[in-house]
Amino acid sequence: MALVILGIAVGGFLGGMARYGFSRLFDGVPAGTFAANIVGAAGIGIAVGLYRAAELGDVYSALVITGLAGGLSTWSTLAKELGLMLQRKEYKRAGLYSFFTITIGLMVFHYGLRVGTLLVSNSL
């Protein structure tokens, strides 16, 4: 149990730092959040594929899936940015941002899941 908690803490720290890096790398809101969420969705897809195919343990899941990918992707910042867009009556921008974040996020998760599974099946 202690290793699982440590895994979440370490992964969350690394994911949060990566998200901060994306916000600095991409100067415009919401580009940094969009990039972090898309990379996070792909990363969690790969991680879940590996976890399921290789039957990895709880520490891996805590570190990579809950901590790293969870710390990198950010629903709260997405909600804040969308809320501010709606408040400013930027309805088209908010709609497009929502649509592309969700659609591309689901697509990269799906393909990441396949990649993670294939990585294990091809190495056996």
Secondary structure, DSSP 8 states (H G I E B T S, - for coil): -HHHHHHHHHHHHHHHHHHHHHHHHS-STTHHHHHHHHHHHHHHHHHHHHHHHHT--HHHIIIIIIIIIHHHS-HHHHHHHHHHHHHTT-HHHHHHHHHHHHHHHHHHHHHHHHHHHHHHHHH-
